[in-house]
Amino acid sequence: MAFDGTNMSMMGVGAFRTHMYRTTADAKAAVDSAGYFNDHAAFCTVGDVILVEASDDTGWMYVSANDGSTVDVNDLVTVRGSDTD
């Protein structure tokens, strides 16, 4: 599938921003691909954090590169835990 901007929101402005993105159609491997967030390039800055809920995992990604048209993010760091009680 492709990036869907209606599922992306940004919190905070200035030097540090956090984005939230949810997709039920794309797995983390697709979301992690260079270029997936290209349609959001104007709003992503290197160092921004994206909380991603993909179809198969939830976690944090960091914007590692953005030349104004191509956005690349680091691999998803899982934040999902288990409930053992």
RAZIUR-V771092 format. One record per residue. N is the residue number from 1. SS is DSSP state (2 for helix, 1 for strand, 0 for the rest). Layout:
# RAZIUR-V771092
{{N;SS} {N;SS}}
This chain:
# RAZIUR-V771092
{{1;0} {2;0} {3;0} {4;0} {5;2} {6;2} {7;2} {8;1} {9;1} {10;1} {11;1} {12;0} {13;0} {14;0} {15;0} {16;0} {17;0} {18;1} {19;1} {20;1} {21;1} {22;1} {23;0} {24;0} {25;0} {26;0} {27;0} {28;2} {29;2} {30;2} {31;2} {32;0} {33;0} {34;0} {35;0} {36;0} {37;0} {38;2} {39;2} {40;2} {41;2} {42;2} {43;2} {44;0} {45;0} {46;0} {47;0} {48;0} {49;1} {50;1} {51;1} {52;1} {53;1} {54;0} {55;0} {56;0} {57;0} {58;1} {59;1} {60;1} {61;1} {62;1} {63;1} {64;1} {65;1} {66;1} {67;0} {68;0} {69;0} {70;0} {71;1} {72;1} {73;1} {74;0} {75;0} {76;0} {77;1} {78;1} {79;0} {80;0} {81;0} {82;0} {83;0} {84;0} {85;0}}
